[in-house]
């Protein structure tokens, strides 16, 4: 067996130090910390693919608007808990321009990143009806969202959509909803980590069942319009970002500034509550708060308790970015297409050295190249592959942590540097020699 780029004992000792008994369950932060320590001690550069953090410069449109707002003294003022009027207006226009759905500005609520948006949504949804105490994940998904529910002591259920695409989704989804305990359904589209994109047919199934069983859909659009197989970048013109909002009134759209606008550091997003849901009263909310609608409880009770509003200057940044996109002056997708190009190059290297794509098809069509992709290796479990790649200076997270039942890893393209393609090729050549496929 050829020597690995990183000495095996170095990785083993570091993992032991972190007291990780099962590496398939290592969190994103744990994998990152081990990679950083091993890199420092070995002097060998790691190819880091574990964290889904944007690796591009932030939108200059946003930076300019935020700096101007700060220079005018906005930092001294509390933001309106409802949100900056200009941001609410532009978010409403953005949804019309890129999803082709009408949603009033009042329901477009600034949040401290989509993470806070999901936390507030989980809390509010789970308080609407005492009998509905469980969130349903259409997995694979973002591991931290389940952590949020653990933190708040809420129940959740989950299924891996891998074997339930298209028409099969209806029966599977209904088997959970008919129990009567589901308050909300959550999924991301494009999907983190698999990069599958739910079709309009699948979104119709989700929407119609949500209406029938009176369940709220949380549609996580963190990777807004980043299905690069089609051009979704022209405002007020088809094709549009697919959305469940066309098929039900029970929805919250979670729009993030982090990925599409590379504005992750300022923690800014918008939770967009449908007009009907915003004005709806629920017995659980009335009992707990003495009144209010879903929208007013979400804003004036839950968000107010969490942070007393969203960073004032960041709201000016988000408003400016959405406005420029709405007016066709700023093609935000042009700036992030590089993720797709990186994915194409990385996939080619892995496939050439015996790996396979775990989630490889979207209803028969090859999966898009984007922010994430998933890889597996014959005869290796998720945990085994994740740990083994660490010896080769490659860090990625196990699909186990995303709710997937498939064996493999999630790889992120955001931190890949141009010189690392050659490094990866050399290291995966050694990997294949050390792990011949029978």
Rosetta blueprint (number, residue, H / E / L):
1 X L
2 X L
3 X L
4 X L
5 X L
6 X L
7 X L
8 X H
9 X H
10 X H
11 X H
12 X H
13 X H
14 X H
15 X H
16 X H
17 X H
18 X L
19 X L
20 X L
21 X L
22 X L
23 X H
24 X H
25 X H
26 X L
27 X L
28 X H
29 X H
30 X H
31 X H
32 X H
33 X H
34 X H
35 X H
36 X H
37 X H
38 X H
39 X H
40 X H
41 X H
42 X H
43 X L
44 X L
45 X L
46 X L
47 X E
48 X E
49 X L
50 X L
51 X L
52 X L
53 X L
54 X L
55 X L
56 X L
57 X L
58 X L
59 X L
60 X H
61 X H
62 X H
63 X H
64 X H
65 X H
66 X H
67 X H
68 X H
69 X H
70 X H
71 X H
72 X L
73 X L
74 X H
75 X H
76 X H
77 X L
78 X L
79 X L
80 X L
81 X L
82 X L
83 X L
84 X L
85 X H
86 X H
87 X H
88 X H
89 X H
90 X H
91 X H
92 X H
93 X H
94 X H
95 X H
96 X H
97 X H
98 X H
99 X H
100 X L
101 X L
102 X L
103 X L
104 X L
105 X H
106 X H
107 X H
108 X E
109 X E
110 X E
111 X E
112 X L
113 X H
114 X H
115 X H
116 X H
117 X H
118 X H
119 X H
120 X H
121 X H
122 X H
123 X H
124 X H
125 X H
126 X H
127 X L
128 X L
129 X L
130 X L
131 X L
132 X L
133 X L
134 X E
135 X E
136 X E
137 X E
138 X E
139 X E
140 X L
141 X L
142 X L
143 X H
144 X H
145 X H
146 X H
147 X H
148 X H
149 X H
150 X H
151 X H
152 X H
153 X L
154 X L
155 X E
156 X E
157 X E
158 X E
159 X E
160 X E
161 X H
162 X H
163 X H
164 X L
165 X L
166 X L
167 X L
168 X H
169 X H
170 X H
171 X H
172 X H
173 X H
174 X H
175 X H
176 X H
177 X H
178 X L
179 X L
180 X L
181 X L
182 X E
183 X E
184 X E
185 X E
186 X E
187 X E
188 X E
189 X L
190 X L
191 X L
192 X L
193 X L
194 X L
195 X L
196 X L
197 X L
198 X L
199 X L
200 X H
201 X H
202 X H
203 X H
204 X H
205 X H
206 X H
207 X H
208 X H
209 X H
210 X H
211 X H
212 X H
213 X L
214 X L
215 X L
216 X E
217 X E
218 X E
219 X E
220 X E
221 X E
222 X L
223 X L
224 X L
225 X L
226 X L
227 X L
228 X L
229 X L
230 X L
231 X L
232 X L
233 X L
234 X L
235 X L
236 X L
237 X L
238 X L
239 X L
240 X L
241 X L
242 X L
243 X L
244 X H
245 X H
246 X H
247 X L
248 X L
249 X L
250 X L
251 X E
252 X E
253 X E
254 X E
255 X E
256 X E
257 X L
258 X L
259 X L
260 X L
261 X L
262 X L
263 X L
264 X H
265 X H
266 X H
267 X L
268 X L
269 X E
270 X E
271 X E
272 X E
273 X E
274 X L
275 X H
276 X H
277 X H
278 X H
279 X L
280 X L
281 X L
282 X L
283 X H
284 X H
285 X H
286 X H
287 X H
288 X H
289 X H
290 X L
291 X L
292 X L
293 X L
294 X H
295 X H
296 X H
297 X H
298 X H
299 X H
300 X H
301 X H
302 X H
303 X H
304 X H
305 X H
306 X H
307 X H
308 X L
309 X L
310 X L
311 X L
312 X H
313 X H
314 X H
315 X H
316 X H
317 X H
318 X H
319 X H
320 X H
321 X H
322 X H
323 X H
324 X H
325 X H
326 X H
327 X L
328 X L
329 X L
330 X L
331 X L
332 X H
333 X H
334 X H
335 X H
336 X H
337 X L
338 X H
339 X H
340 X H
341 X H
342 X H
343 X H
344 X H
345 X H
346 X H
347 X H
348 X H
349 X H
350 X H
351 X H
352 X H
353 X L
354 X L
355 X E
356 X E
357 X E
358 X L
359 X L
360 X L
361 X E
362 X E
363 X L
364 X L
365 X E
366 X E
367 X L
368 X L
369 X L
370 X L
371 X L
372 X E
373 X E
374 X E
375 X E
376 X E
377 X E
378 X L
379 X L
380 X L
381 X L
382 X H
383 X H
384 X H
385 X H
386 X H
387 X H
388 X H
389 X H
390 X H
391 X L
392 X L
393 X L
394 X E
395 X E
396 X L
397 X E
398 X E
399 X H
400 X H
401 X H
402 X H
403 X L
404 X L
405 X L
406 X L
407 X L
408 X L
409 X E
410 X E
411 X E
412 X E
413 X L
414 X L
415 X L
416 X L
417 X L
418 X L
419 X L
420 X H
421 X H
422 X H
423 X H
424 X H
425 X H
426 X H
427 X H
428 X H
429 X H
430 X H
431 X H
432 X H
433 X H
434 X H
435 X L
436 X L
437 X L
438 X L
